[in-house]
Structure formats: C-alpha cells, structure tokens
Amino acid sequence: MKRNALIVCFGLVVCVLALPSCCLFESSKDTTVVSIKPPPPPEPPKPADLPYSKINFDYPLASLNSPRIFVYKNQRRLLLIQDETLIRDYPVGLGPSPTGDKCYRGDGRTPEGEFFICSKNPNSNYYKSFGISYPDAKRAKDALIAGTISWNDYQNIVNTSSQHNTLPTWNTPLGGAIMIHGGGAYKDWTLGCIAVSNSIMDELFPVIPLGTPVKILP
C-alpha cells in the first residue's frame, strides 16, 4: 500500500511540474502576433474622356496653330487644347438654367455638342465675343421631324451650318446667338452663353481663329 501510494504521489508531482510548461507553451501560441500588411488602396479611376495627355500652362498663346476649346458645364471650366496639351484652364459662367441641353429659345441653357467658332466681334455688348455655330444641321433635322421648326427654317440652318465665316440662323424656335464672351465668370448670369473675364477675352481674341472647334459637355 505504501509503495502504491508513493507511485501515485510521484505521478501527481510529475504532472504538477509539467503543467506550467504546458501552459507556457499554449500561452505562447495564443499571444503570437502575426503582422499582415493591408493591401494598398486602389488608385482613383482615371477619366477616359480627357481631351489632353499633357499640361503646359506656360505654352505661349502666340504659338497656337490648331487650338481646340472644350467647355465642361458642370465644372464651369473652359479648356484650351493644343496638340493634346492643356495650355489654359479658365472659369466660366453660364445661363440661369445650365443643366441639360438647349431645347428652345429662351430656356436659359447652353447647348451641348460639337460646334465651331463662326464669328468674332470686337465690339460685343459683352466686351468681346466668339459666336458658336448653334443650331447645327443635325439639331435642325431633329427639330424638323418633331415639328418644332418649319421647312424654311431647316433649310436656312443647313445652308449656313458648315460655313465658318457665316452666322447660323438664330431667329428660329431653337434659339441662337450663343457666344463665348466677356463680362465675368462670377456667377451664372448669361442667357445661355459662356462668359469669361474680360482679361481672358483679351488673351483669346487675337489667337482663336474662325473655325476653331468647340465641344460643350454636360
């Protein structure tokens, strides 16, 4: 009996002595910190429709030979592009109802689409101005089909829509006399035109020729 009791006691001592070692091992496993580096944040999407690939605001305006004008209505910006290079970025003011394409005369909207400079007026009511070739033949065709304009109005618009030195027909229900002109870009105050400061018109007027493409986007 004494021998058996000694064996049991010896076994208990061995277990007690082994227990701290086991707990330390398990504790070591539980407290191990695995450092996982989070993935880098995704890059912001790059606009696919930017009309330029480079920027050079020091480009001399006197060196312009094939300028293009882009107007972003939502951003109130006018971009001047030369050979895929953004060379000027100007703030603009629009009409009192700038959202959406122009539908009819007096709606206060600036038309959206592809146009060109069809006139230059150094003595405009709003300092200086460039006329924009609105309405164009496509818009006239859609309006004729919808019954908005007459056949004579349609013919007059079509006959003048492709001539870079001729004013389009502006006295139809589609409206007209859409300009880029001076007067300031401090708010949306025009009747549907695109307004910039007088100093910007002084910069642009000598270097923007008739026929310069103008793309107006929402």
N, CA, C and O of each residue as an XYZ file, in Angstrom:
872
protein
N       0.818     -1.209      0.000
C       0.000      0.000      0.000
C       0.850      1.256      0.000
O       0.588      2.213     -0.728
N       1.900      1.224      0.857
C       2.768      2.397      0.905
C       3.454      2.605     -0.428
O       3.640      3.732     -0.887
N       3.844      1.440     -1.067
C       4.556      1.559     -2.363
C       3.615      2.160     -3.396
O       4.013      3.017     -4.186
N       2.348      1.703     -3.388
C       1.381      2.231     -4.368
C       1.118      3.709     -4.140
O       0.999      4.490     -5.083
N       1.030      4.077     -2.862
C       0.793      5.496     -2.550
C       1.936      6.353     -3.009
O       1.723      7.458     -3.507
N       3.155      5.864     -2.851
C       4.324      6.616     -3.313
C       4.297      6.809     -4.821
O       4.655      7.871     -5.330
N       3.866      5.764     -5.532
C       3.814      5.853     -7.010
C       2.808      6.928     -7.435
O       3.069      7.737     -8.325
N       1.619      6.904     -6.750
C       0.583      7.889     -7.082
C       1.070      9.301     -6.809
O       0.879     10.200     -7.627
N       1.702      9.494     -5.656
C       2.227     10.816     -5.307
C       3.271     11.278     -6.302
O       3.304     12.449     -6.680
N       4.124     10.358     -6.727
C       5.182     10.700     -7.680
C       4.570     11.157     -9.014
O       5.044     12.086     -9.667
N       3.473     10.438     -9.387
C       2.800     10.820    -10.644
C       2.189     12.186    -10.567
O       2.244     12.948    -11.532
N       1.598     12.517     -9.416
C       0.997     13.835     -9.259
C       2.040     14.928     -9.316
O       1.813     15.984     -9.906
N       3.208     14.669     -8.690
C       4.289     15.660     -8.718
C       4.753     15.903    -10.139
O       4.998     17.044    -10.533
N       4.876     14.824    -10.915
C       5.324     14.970    -12.311
C       4.336     15.809    -13.101
O       4.734     16.674    -13.881
N       3.027     15.552    -12.898
C       2.007     16.326    -13.636
C       2.036     17.792    -13.253
O       1.918     18.671    -14.108
N       2.197     18.056    -11.944
C       2.238     19.445    -11.482
C       3.429     20.160    -12.034
O       3.332     21.314    -12.453
N       4.584     19.472    -12.040
C       5.792     20.096    -12.582
C       5.667     20.338    -14.084
O       6.206     21.313    -14.607
N       4.957     19.450    -14.775
C       4.817     19.592    -16.230
C       3.789     20.637    -16.613
O       3.846     21.196    -17.708
N       2.843     20.908    -15.714
C       1.745     21.814    -16.051
C       2.178     23.222    -16.426
O       1.681     23.731    -17.430
N       3.068     23.893    -15.696
C       3.475     25.246    -16.097
C       4.088     25.278    -17.472
O       3.889     26.224    -18.233
N       4.847     24.225    -17.792
C       5.478     24.177    -19.107
C       4.434     24.106    -20.197
O       4.558     24.786    -21.216
N       3.394     23.287    -20.004
C       2.336     23.169    -21.000
C       1.585     24.483    -21.143
O       1.304     24.913    -22.261
N       1.258     25.125    -20.033
C       0.534     26.401    -20.090
C       1.350     27.476    -20.790
O       0.823     28.275    -21.564
N       2.665     27.478    -20.500
C       3.535     28.467    -21.147
C       3.549     28.263    -22.643
O       3.546     29.223    -23.414
N       3.564     27.004    -23.052
C       3.588     26.694    -24.488
C       2.308     27.148    -25.166
O       2.331     27.778    -26.223
N       1.173     26.807    -24.522
C      -0.105     27.201    -25.099
C      -0.255     28.725    -25.116
O      -0.746     29.303    -26.086
N       0.190     29.382    -23.990
C       0.109     30.835    -23.927
C       0.942     31.475    -25.009
O       0.546     32.464    -25.626
N       2.126     30.880    -25.230
C       3.000     31.414    -26.276
C       2.327     31.326    -27.627
O       2.456     32.241    -28.441
N       1.618     30.254    -27.881
C       0.921     30.100    -29.156
C      -0.200     31.126    -29.304
O      -0.389     31.692    -30.381
N      -0.935     31.362    -28.236
C      -2.096     32.259    -28.311
C      -1.702     33.716    -28.464
O      -2.445     34.483    -29.076
N      -0.575     34.119    -27.935
C      -0.207     35.540    -27.939
C       0.698     35.915    -29.102
O       1.113     37.067    -29.219
N       1.004     34.960    -29.954
C       1.832     35.294    -31.112
C       1.063     36.227    -32.039
O      -0.053     35.904    -32.446
N       1.640     37.385    -32.382
C       1.002     38.372    -33.247
C       1.546     38.210    -34.654
O       2.749     38.337    -34.884
N       0.660     37.930    -35.588
C       1.058     37.798    -36.993
C       0.776     39.125    -37.681
O      -0.375     39.551    -37.761
N       1.804     39.769    -38.171
C       1.667     41.071    -38.827
C       1.296     40.872    -40.293
O       2.072     40.313    -41.067
N       0.095     41.336    -40.670
C      -0.370     41.236    -42.055
C      -0.489     42.643    -42.617
O      -1.283     43.447    -42.129
N       0.280     42.932    -43.618
C       0.266     44.267    -44.228
C      -0.981     44.429    -45.087
O      -1.215     43.631    -45.995
N      -1.783     45.451    -44.810
C      -3.004     45.621    -45.609
C      -2.664     45.962    -47.050
O      -1.634     46.581    -47.318
N      -3.520     45.564    -47.975
C      -3.253     45.887    -49.382
C      -3.319     47.390    -49.612
O      -4.071     48.080    -48.924
N      -2.558     47.908    -50.552
C      -2.602     49.362    -50.818
C      -3.972     49.758    -51.339
O      -4.636     48.955    -51.994
N      -4.412     50.990    -51.057
C      -5.720     51.433    -51.557
C      -5.717     51.495    -53.074
O      -4.693     51.820    -53.674
N      -6.834     51.194    -53.699
C      -6.874     51.239    -55.166
C      -6.681     52.652    -55.681
O      -7.105     53.617    -55.046
N      -6.048     52.768    -56.821
C      -5.857     54.089    -57.422
C      -7.200     54.632    -57.893
O      -8.047     53.875    -58.368
N      -7.397     55.941    -57.762
C      -8.654     56.502    -58.249
C      -8.779     56.305    -59.751
O      -7.777     56.367    -60.463
N      -9.985     56.071    -60.246
C     -10.135     55.864    -61.684
C      -9.726     57.103    -62.462
O      -9.998     58.229    -62.046
N      -9.081     56.886    -63.576
C      -8.651     57.994    -64.416
C      -9.690     58.233    -65.501
O     -10.087     57.296    -66.193
N     -10.134     59.471    -65.658
C     -11.140     59.731    -66.694
C     -10.639     59.306    -68.060
O      -9.499     59.574    -68.437
N     -11.510     58.641    -68.788
C     -11.114     58.140    -70.107
C     -11.381     59.157    -71.205
O     -10.943     58.971    -72.341
N     -12.100     60.240    -70.877
C     -12.515     61.167    -71.915
C     -11.775     62.501    -71.866
O     -12.202     63.470    -72.493
N     -10.673     62.556    -71.127
C      -9.926     63.810    -71.094
C      -9.371     64.118    -72.475
O      -8.813     63.237    -73.129
N      -9.516     65.352    -72.925
C      -9.067     65.686    -74.283
C      -7.582     66.011    -74.369
O      -7.128     66.515    -75.397
N      -6.820     65.740    -73.328
C      -5.392     66.053    -73.349
C      -4.623     64.986    -72.583
O      -5.175     64.284    -71.736
N      -3.327     64.882    -72.903
C      -2.454     63.934    -72.203
C      -1.323     64.644    -71.471
O      -0.623     64.032    -70.666
N      -1.143     65.928    -71.747
C      -0.097     66.715    -71.094
C      -0.666     68.066    -70.690
O      -1.707     68.500    -71.183
N       0.049     68.718    -69.777
C      -0.337     70.051    -69.311
C       0.871     70.968    -69.407
O       1.962     70.626    -68.950
N       0.671     72.125    -70.002
C       1.734     73.117    -70.087
C       1.108     74.516    -70.076
O       0.779     75.073    -71.124
N       0.954     75.067    -68.877
C       0.328     76.381    -68.759
C       1.281     77.518    -69.138
O       0.890     78.685    -69.143
N       2.523     77.176    -69.454
C       3.472     78.183    -69.921
C       3.524     78.258    -71.445
O       4.303     79.031    -72.003
N       2.713     77.475    -72.105
C       2.709     77.467    -73.568
C       2.332     78.860    -74.077
O       1.315     79.409    -73.652
N       3.121     79.436    -74.968
C       2.805     80.792    -75.456
C       1.601     80.784    -76.391
O       1.564     80.027    -77.361
N       0.630     81.618    -76.097
C      -0.569     81.657    -76.929
C      -0.256     82.090    -78.359
O      -0.975     81.731    -79.291
N       0.793     82.845    -78.527
C       1.159     83.288    -79.874
C       1.573     82.127    -80.764
O       1.611     82.268    -81.986
N       1.885     80.979    -80.166
C       2.317     79.811    -80.943
C       1.162     78.890    -81.315
O       1.383     77.847    -81.931
N      -0.052     79.252    -80.957
C      -1.204     78.415    -81.310
C      -1.337     78.292    -82.820
O      -1.222     79.279    -83.545
N      -1.580     77.074    -83.287
C      -1.846     76.896    -84.714
C      -3.054     75.998    -84.987
O      -3.610     76.033    -86.085
N      -3.465     75.197    -84.007
C      -4.658     74.358    -84.183
C      -5.369     74.201    -82.838
O      -5.476     73.090    -82.318
N      -5.855     75.308    -82.274
C      -6.482     75.237    -80.950
C      -7.824     74.525    -80.993
O      -8.512     74.510    -82.014
N      -8.174     73.939    -79.863
C      -9.499     73.360    -79.652
C     -10.010     73.834    -78.296
O      -9.240     73.976    -77.347
N     -11.302     74.073    -78.217
C     -11.924     74.559    -76.986
C     -12.890     73.498    -76.465
O     -13.713     72.965    -77.210
N     -12.773     73.205    -75.176
C     -13.694     72.294    -74.509
C     -14.325     73.031    -73.332
O     -13.629     73.657    -72.532
N     -15.637     72.950    -73.236
C     -16.357     73.568    -72.126
C     -17.036     72.462    -71.329
O     -17.825     71.689    -71.872
N     -16.724     72.395    -70.037
C     -17.360     71.445    -69.122
C     -18.344     72.230    -68.252
O     -17.951     72.952    -67.337
N     -19.620     72.070    -68.558
C     -20.641     72.897    -67.911
C     -20.720     72.644    -66.402
O     -20.765     73.589    -65.615
N     -20.737     71.375    -66.004
C     -20.866     71.066    -64.576
C     -19.718     71.647    -63.758
O     -19.907     72.077    -62.620
N     -18.527     71.656    -64.351
C     -17.352     72.143    -63.638
C     -17.117     73.627    -63.859
O     -16.235     74.214    -63.233
N     -17.901     74.242    -64.747
C     -17.722     75.664    -65.079
C     -16.280     75.927    -65.512
O     -15.612     76.813    -64.979
N     -15.812     75.147    -66.483
C     -14.429     75.266    -66.953
C     -14.398     75.343    -68.471
O     -15.177     74.684    -69.161
N     -13.493     76.154    -68.972
C     -13.180     76.208    -70.393
C     -11.720     75.810    -70.555
O     -10.832     76.459    -70.001
N     -11.469     74.751    -71.307
C     -10.110     74.269    -71.529
C      -9.674     74.626    -72.943
O     -10.424     74.456    -73.905
N      -8.463     75.116    -73.047
C      -7.864     75.403    -74.340
C      -6.787     74.357    -74.595
O      -5.852     74.210    -73.809
N      -6.928     73.630    -75.707
C      -6.059     72.495    -76.012
C      -5.284     72.774    -77.288
O      -5.830     73.306    -78.255
N      -4.012     72.412    -77.283
C      -3.168     72.479    -78.474
C      -2.339     71.191    -78.541
O      -1.549     70.902    -77.642
N      -2.529     70.426    -79.613
C      -1.745     69.197    -79.809
C      -1.786     68.284    -78.591
O      -0.741     67.863    -78.096
N      -2.982     67.975    -78.108
C      -3.186     67.071    -76.964
C      -2.591     67.619    -75.657
O      -2.412     66.872    -74.695
N      -2.289     68.911    -75.628
C      -1.730     69.538    -74.429
C      -2.699     70.592    -73.901
O      -3.148     71.466    -74.644
N      -3.014     70.500    -72.616
C      -3.831     71.531    -71.979
C      -2.945     72.737    -71.704
O      -1.976     72.649    -70.948
N      -3.285     73.867    -72.324
C      -2.434     75.045    -72.158
C      -3.107     76.156    -71.353
O      -2.421     77.042    -70.843
N      -4.439     76.125    -71.229
C      -5.128     77.088    -70.384
C      -6.391     76.435    -69.819
O      -7.019     75.591    -70.458
N      -6.742     76.855    -68.597
C      -7.934     76.339    -67.911
C      -8.621     77.540    -67.259
O      -8.118     78.092    -66.280
N      -9.777     77.944    -67.808
C     -10.439     79.161    -67.370
C     -11.788     78.859    -66.706
O     -12.488     77.939    -67.130
N     -12.160     79.622    -65.671
C     -13.516     79.505    -65.122
C     -14.515     80.214    -66.031
O     -14.176     81.180    -66.714
N     -15.756     79.715    -66.029
C     -16.795     80.320    -66.860
C     -18.083     80.468    -66.052
O     -18.285     79.799    -65.038
N     -18.937     81.355    -66.528
C     -20.306     81.461    -66.047
C     -21.248     81.071    -67.163
O     -20.932     81.251    -68.339
N     -22.421     80.528    -66.799
C     -23.384     80.060    -67.787
C     -24.711     80.794    -67.607
O     -24.769     81.861    -66.995
N     -25.774     80.204    -68.149
C     -27.095     80.792    -68.033
C     -27.779     80.403    -66.729
O     -27.216     79.653    -65.931
N     -28.989     80.906    -66.509
C     -29.686     80.659    -65.241
C     -30.187     79.225    -65.084
O     -30.501     78.807    -63.970
N     -30.266     78.465    -66.176
C     -30.694     77.056    -66.126
C     -29.660     76.212    -66.858
O     -29.933     75.719    -67.953
N     -28.490     76.039    -66.281
C     -27.383     75.441    -67.017
C     -27.474     73.936    -67.229
O     -26.809     73.402    -68.118
N     -28.281     73.240    -66.434
C     -28.320     71.785    -66.523
C     -29.149     71.324    -67.712
O     -30.285     71.757    -67.897
N     -28.565     70.437    -68.515
C     -29.283     69.898    -69.665
C     -28.970     70.630    -70.944
O     -28.466     71.753    -70.934
N     -29.276     69.974    -72.049
C     -29.026     70.539    -73.376
C     -30.056     71.617    -73.681
O     -31.138     71.649    -73.095
N     -29.700     72.500    -74.609
C     -30.645     73.552    -75.020
C     -31.758     72.931    -75.852
O     -31.501     72.105    -76.729
N     -32.995     73.332    -75.574
C     -34.148     72.793    -76.292
C     -34.870     73.843    -77.137
O     -35.315     73.547    -78.246
N     -34.986     75.052    -76.626
C     -35.756     76.069    -77.327
C     -35.278     77.456    -76.910
O     -34.587     77.621    -75.904
N     -35.658     78.430    -77.695
C     -35.273     79.812    -77.436
C     -35.824     80.276    -76.090
O     -37.005     80.099    -75.795
N     -34.939     80.878    -75.273
C     -35.361     81.426    -74.002
C     -35.313     80.462    -72.841
O     -35.764     80.808    -71.750
N     -34.770     79.235    -73.035
C     -34.741     78.285    -71.921
C     -33.555     78.505    -70.982
O     -33.446     77.820    -69.965
N     -32.665     79.448    -71.303
C     -31.554     79.775    -70.413
C     -30.460     78.725    -70.364
O     -29.631     78.738    -69.454
N     -30.445     77.809    -71.334
C     -29.465     76.720    -71.324
C     -28.397     76.921    -72.390
O     -28.636     77.532    -73.431
N     -27.224     76.396    -72.105
C     -26.137     76.376    -73.071
C     -26.188     75.059    -73.834
O     -26.235     74.002    -73.204
N     -26.181     75.079    -75.166
C     -26.281     73.823    -75.917
C     -25.073     72.925    -75.684
O     -23.978     73.398    -75.379
N     -25.290     71.635    -75.831
C     -24.228     70.645    -75.698
C     -23.992     69.982    -77.050
O     -24.937     69.718    -77.793
N     -22.740     69.718    -77.361
C     -22.404     69.083    -78.627
C     -21.129     69.643    -79.204
O     -20.350     70.298    -78.511
N     -20.921     69.379    -80.485
C     -19.704     69.806    -81.181
C     -20.049     70.929    -82.150
O     -20.899     70.780    -83.027
N     -19.376     72.045    -81.970
C     -19.623     73.237    -82.767
C     -18.288     73.810    -83.238
O     -17.253     73.150    -83.143
N     -18.318     75.045    -83.746
C     -17.090     75.753    -84.098
C     -17.328     77.253    -83.957
O     -18.467     77.718    -83.902
N     -16.227     77.994    -83.902
C     -16.316     79.454    -83.831
C     -16.699     79.970    -85.210
O     -15.987     79.742    -86.188
N     -17.839     80.672    -85.282
C     -18.327     81.130    -86.585
C     -18.282     82.650    -86.730
O     -18.538     83.172    -87.814
N     -17.959     83.364    -85.653
C     -17.855     84.823    -85.754
C     -16.968     85.346    -84.639
O     -16.804     84.704    -83.602
N     -16.397     86.528    -84.869
C     -15.611     87.234    -83.860
C     -16.061     88.688    -83.862
O     -16.055     89.353    -84.898
N     -16.449     89.171    -82.688
C     -16.953     90.535    -82.592
C     -16.145     91.307    -81.554
O     -16.270     91.044    -80.358
N     -15.308     92.269    -82.000
C     -14.500     93.040    -81.049
C     -15.299     94.105    -80.307
O     -14.804     94.704    -79.352
N     -16.538     94.341    -80.744
C     -17.373     95.382    -80.137
C     -18.680     94.803    -79.609
O     -19.742     95.405    -79.767
N     -18.599     93.651    -78.993
C     -19.783     92.986    -78.473
C     -20.401     93.784    -77.316
O     -19.730     94.581    -76.661
N     -21.688     93.548    -77.085
C     -22.333     94.153    -75.908
C     -21.677     93.683    -74.622
O     -21.764     94.355    -73.594
N     -21.021     92.531    -74.676
C     -20.332     91.986    -73.503
C     -18.829     91.929    -73.777
O     -18.195     90.875    -73.720
N     -18.302     93.085    -74.071
C     -16.868     93.327    -74.284
C     -16.409     92.805    -75.642
O     -16.368     93.566    -76.609
N     -16.063     91.523    -75.732
C     -15.703     90.875    -76.994
C     -16.391     89.513    -77.015
O     -16.760     88.985    -75.966
N     -16.564     88.939    -78.220
C     -17.282     87.666    -78.253
C     -16.855     86.809    -79.431
O     -16.398     87.299    -80.464
N     -17.024     85.499    -79.229
C     -16.924     84.491    -80.284
C     -18.313     83.887    -80.466
O     -18.930     83.447    -79.496
N     -18.806     83.862    -81.698
C     -20.075     83.195    -81.963
C     -19.878     81.701    -82.130
O     -18.883     81.260    -82.707
N     -20.817     80.926    -81.631
C     -20.767     79.466    -81.721
C     -21.829     78.996    -82.716
O     -22.938     79.529    -82.745
N     -21.489     78.011    -83.520
C     -22.324     77.562    -84.639
C     -23.530     76.732    -84.191
O     -23.721     75.600    -84.636
N     -24.317     77.301    -83.327
C     -25.579     76.684    -82.914
C     -26.721     77.522    -83.475
O     -26.652     78.750    -83.446
N     -27.781     76.874    -83.991
C     -28.027     75.434    -84.135
C     -27.343     74.858    -85.363
O     -27.096     75.564    -86.340
N     -27.041     73.570    -85.300
C     -26.380     72.899    -86.408
C     -27.385     72.076    -87.208
O     -28.568     72.020    -86.872
N     -26.895     71.436    -88.276
C     -27.787     70.714    -89.194
C     -28.482     69.533    -88.519
O     -29.661     69.286    -88.770
N     -27.769     68.805    -87.670
C     -28.379     67.649    -87.012
C     -29.528     68.083    -86.101
O     -30.596     67.471    -86.088
N     -29.286     69.146    -85.345
C     -30.335     69.628    -84.445
C     -31.527     70.139    -85.255
O     -32.679     69.958    -84.860
N     -31.242     70.775    -86.386
C     -32.326     71.266    -87.233
C     -33.155     70.108    -87.796
O     -34.378     70.199    -87.897
N     -32.477     69.027    -88.157
C     -33.193     67.858    -88.685
C     -34.111     67.258    -87.621
O     -35.268     66.939    -87.893
N     -33.581     67.111    -86.410
C     -34.400     66.565    -85.321
C     -35.599     67.465    -85.034
O     -36.701     66.982    -84.776
N     -35.374     68.778    -85.081
C     -36.459     69.721    -84.807
C     -37.503     69.693    -85.917
O     -38.697     69.834    -85.652
N     -37.056     69.511    -87.160
C     -37.999     69.440    -88.282
C     -38.883     68.202    -88.150
O     -40.095     68.275    -88.352
N     -38.272     67.064    -87.809
C     -39.037     65.826    -87.642
C     -40.039     65.965    -86.498
O     -41.160     65.462    -86.573
N     -39.616     66.656    -85.435
C     -40.503     66.843    -84.273
C     -41.556     67.919    -84.515
O     -42.461     68.090    -83.698
N     -41.449     68.648    -85.626
C     -42.409     69.698    -85.923
C     -42.155     71.002    -85.195
O     -43.035     71.859    -85.111
N     -40.912     71.153    -84.654
C     -40.584     72.359    -83.888
C     -40.269     73.536    -84.793
O     -40.564     74.679    -84.445
N     -39.675     73.274    -85.948
C     -39.324     74.330    -86.890
C     -39.934     74.029    -88.253
O     -40.352     72.903    -88.525
N     -39.978     75.042    -89.098
C     -40.548     74.891    -90.431
C     -39.495     74.376    -91.412
O     -38.307     74.300    -91.099
N     -39.967     74.028    -92.598
C     -39.046     73.575    -93.640
C     -38.089     74.697    -94.027
O     -36.905     74.446    -94.254
N     -38.585     75.935    -94.105
C     -37.714     77.060    -94.444
C     -36.642     77.282    -93.374
O     -35.483     77.542    -93.697
N     -37.030     77.177    -92.107
C     -36.048     77.300    -91.029
C     -34.983     76.210    -91.158
O     -33.789     76.464    -91.000
N     -35.435     75.011    -91.444
C     -34.496     73.890    -91.589
C     -33.499     74.163    -92.707
O     -32.294     73.991    -92.519
N     -33.985     74.584    -93.861
C     -33.094     74.853    -94.996
C     -32.106     75.972    -94.675
O     -30.926     75.873    -95.013
N     -32.577     77.026    -94.031
C     -31.690     78.135    -93.685
C     -30.582     77.694    -92.735
O     -29.430     78.098    -92.895
N     -30.922     76.869    -91.746
C     -29.906     76.386    -90.799
C     -28.899     75.500    -91.515
O     -27.693     75.648    -91.321
N     -29.385     74.582    -92.339
C     -28.488     73.662    -93.042
C     -27.553     74.430    -93.972
O     -26.369     74.107    -94.062
N     -28.070     75.437    -94.657
C     -27.261     76.185    -95.621
C     -26.126     76.969    -94.967
O     -25.118     77.255    -95.613
N     -26.283     77.316    -93.693
C     -25.250     78.121    -93.026
C     -24.436     77.325    -92.004
O     -23.456     77.838    -91.462
N     -24.828     76.088    -91.738
C     -24.229     75.353    -90.616
C     -22.784     74.948    -90.839
O     -22.060     74.721    -89.869
N     -22.340     74.850    -92.092
C     -20.975     74.389    -92.355
C     -20.030     75.515    -92.770
O     -18.875     75.250    -93.105
N     -20.499     76.775    -92.756
C     -19.672     77.891    -93.209
C     -19.048     78.597    -92.003
O     -19.750     79.122    -91.139
N     -17.724     78.595    -91.967
C     -17.000     79.099    -90.801
C     -17.062     80.616    -90.650
O     -16.749     81.142    -89.582
N     -17.454     81.309    -91.683
C     -17.496     82.772    -91.582
C     -18.906     83.315    -91.782
O     -19.085     84.475    -92.151
N     -19.904     82.472    -91.536
C     -21.295     82.872    -91.709
C     -22.067     82.571    -90.446
O     -21.943     81.481    -89.886
N     -22.862     83.522    -89.990
C     -23.667     83.292    -88.798
C     -24.763     82.272    -89.097
O     -25.394     82.345    -90.152
N     -24.998     81.335    -88.203
C     -26.126     80.419    -88.392
C     -27.441     81.160    -88.235
O     -27.473     82.311    -87.800
N     -28.521     80.490    -88.594
C     -29.842     81.089    -88.451
C     -30.240     81.065    -86.986
O     -30.415     79.998    -86.397
N     -30.382     82.243    -86.405
C     -30.638     82.339    -84.971
C     -32.087     82.704    -84.633
O     -32.472     82.662    -83.465
N     -32.886     83.058    -85.627
C     -34.252     83.521    -85.346
C     -35.272     82.416    -85.579
O     -36.245     82.604    -86.310
N     -35.046     81.253    -84.951
C     -35.990     80.144    -85.020
C     -36.360     79.740    -83.588
O     -35.748     80.221    -82.634
N     -37.361     78.856    -83.431
C     -37.710     78.399    -82.074
C     -36.572     77.696    -81.346
O     -36.637     77.531    -80.128
N     -35.529     77.276    -82.063
C     -34.388     76.622    -81.412
C     -33.496     77.620    -80.684
O     -32.660     77.225    -79.872
N     -33.666     78.905    -80.965
C     -32.815     79.910    -80.342
C     -31.475     80.010    -81.037
O     -31.226     79.350    -82.046
N     -30.613     80.850    -80.478
C     -29.302     81.050    -81.090
C     -28.552     82.156    -80.387
O     -28.809     82.468    -79.224
N     -27.609     82.750    -81.123
C     -26.750     83.801    -80.577
C     -26.032     83.310    -79.322
O     -25.910     84.040    -78.338
N     -25.561     82.070    -79.369
C     -24.788     81.510    -78.261
C     -23.338     81.946    -78.459
O     -22.747     81.694    -79.508
N     -22.778     82.591    -77.460
C     -21.449     83.186    -77.560
C     -20.531     82.724    -76.422
O     -20.982     82.280    -75.366
N     -19.254     82.846    -76.679
C     -18.258     82.927    -75.612
C     -17.900     84.408    -75.534
O     -17.398     84.973    -76.507
N     -18.148     85.035    -74.405
C     -17.951     86.486    -74.336
C     -17.416     86.895    -72.969
O     -17.301     86.078    -72.055
N     -17.094     88.178    -72.853
C     -16.581     88.721    -71.602
C     -17.699     89.042    -70.633
O     -18.852     88.654    -70.821
N     -17.322     89.763    -69.593
C     -18.304     90.162    -68.599
C     -18.101     89.534    -67.242
O     -18.608     90.039    -66.241
N     -17.350     88.415    -67.191
C     -17.044     87.818    -65.897
C     -17.664     86.450    -65.689
O     -18.728     86.138    -66.223
N     -16.963     85.631    -64.889
C     -17.411     84.268    -64.597
C     -17.809     84.131    -63.135
O     -17.689     83.046    -62.565
N     -18.274     85.194    -62.526
C     -18.535     85.210    -61.082
C     -19.814     84.480    -60.705
O     -19.986     84.110    -59.543
N     -20.734     84.259    -61.675
C     -21.962     83.511    -61.407
C     -22.588     83.145    -62.752
O     -22.076     83.521    -63.806
N     -23.706     82.403    -62.706
C     -24.442     82.056    -63.923
C     -25.425     83.175    -64.238
O     -26.536     83.208    -63.708
N     -25.010     84.082    -65.098
C     -25.791     85.292    -65.311
C     -26.173     85.517    -66.769
O     -26.910     86.457    -67.065
N     -25.690     84.678    -67.691
C     -25.959     84.914    -69.109
C     -27.342     84.377    -69.483
O     -28.073     83.876    -68.629
N     -27.687     84.483    -70.750
C     -28.937     83.922    -71.263
C     -28.722     82.541    -71.884
O     -29.595     82.018    -72.577
N     -27.573     81.973    -71.632
C     -27.224     80.679    -72.223
C     -25.845     80.687    -72.848
O     -25.373     79.663    -73.341
N     -25.198     81.844    -72.827
C     -23.840     81.956    -73.352
C     -22.818     81.466    -72.329
O     -23.167     81.071    -71.216
N     -21.551     81.501    -72.730
C     -20.431     81.105    -71.887
C     -19.625     82.363    -71.603
O     -19.046     82.945    -72.519
N     -19.581     82.785    -70.353
C     -18.935     84.048    -70.001
C     -17.606     83.807    -69.309
O     -17.485     82.942    -68.441
N     -16.609     84.588    -69.708
C     -15.307     84.597    -69.051
C     -14.981     86.045    -68.696
O     -15.735     86.960    -69.029
N     -13.867     86.242    -68.027
C     -13.484     87.608    -67.675
C     -13.003     88.361    -68.907
O     -12.616     87.752    -69.905
N     -13.029     89.680    -68.836
C     -12.564     90.498    -69.955
C     -11.084     90.269    -70.245
O     -10.666     90.299    -71.402
N     -10.298     90.043    -69.206
C      -8.871     89.818    -69.421
C      -8.628     88.510    -70.184
O      -7.688     88.418    -70.973
N      -9.465     87.509    -69.952
C      -9.339     86.254    -70.699
C      -9.717     86.470    -72.158
O      -9.060     85.942    -73.055
N     -10.767     87.240    -72.398
C     -11.126     87.544    -73.785
C     -10.004     88.293    -74.492
O      -9.773     88.088    -75.684
N      -9.306     89.159    -73.765
C      -8.159     89.851    -74.363
C      -7.067     88.860    -74.762
O      -6.404     89.042    -75.783
N      -6.881     87.817    -73.961
C      -5.885     86.792    -74.288
C      -6.303     85.977    -75.503
O      -5.492     85.704    -76.389
N      -7.563     85.596    -75.538
C      -8.011     84.646    -76.553
C      -8.345     85.291    -77.898
O      -8.131     84.686    -78.948
N      -8.862     86.501    -77.867
C      -9.402     87.085    -79.088
C      -8.383     87.127    -80.244
O      -8.758     86.810    -81.373
N      -7.135     87.497    -80.018
C      -6.209     87.573    -81.149
C      -5.754     86.211    -81.688
O      -5.275     86.130    -82.819
N      -5.899     85.140    -80.894
C      -5.264     83.863    -81.271
C      -6.255     82.764    -81.633
O      -5.844     81.698    -82.091
N      -7.551     83.000    -81.438
C      -8.559     81.990    -81.772
C      -9.156     82.334    -83.141
O      -9.847     83.344    -83.277
N      -8.893     81.506    -84.150
C      -9.401     81.828    -85.490
C     -10.819     81.302    -85.710
O     -11.308     80.463    -84.954
N     -11.461     81.804    -86.746
C     -12.738     81.248    -87.177
C     -12.541     79.768    -87.516
O     -11.501     79.379    -88.047
N     -13.523     78.969    -87.212
C     -13.432     77.541    -87.474
C     -12.869     76.726    -86.320
O     -12.844     75.497    -86.394
N     -12.414     77.382    -85.253
C     -11.877     76.648    -84.104
C     -12.942     75.722    -83.526
O     -14.039     76.185    -83.213
N     -12.655     74.422    -83.373
C     -13.661     73.502    -82.829
C     -13.984     73.843    -81.378
O     -13.104     74.200    -80.595
N     -15.270     73.725    -81.038
C     -15.746     73.953    -79.670
C     -16.618     72.759    -79.287
O     -17.639     72.500    -79.924
N     -16.218     72.045    -78.261
C     -17.027     70.936    -77.766
C     -17.564     71.297    -76.396
O     -16.794     71.603    -75.485
N     -18.877     71.265    -76.242
C     -19.532     71.625    -74.989
C     -20.110     70.351    -74.376
O     -20.924     69.664    -74.992
N     -19.681     70.055    -73.173
C     -20.101     68.832    -72.496
C     -20.937     69.163    -71.258
O     -20.867     70.277    -70.738
N     -21.731     68.191    -70.787
C     -22.562     68.448    -69.606
C     -21.733     68.860    -68.409
O     -22.281     69.112    -67.336
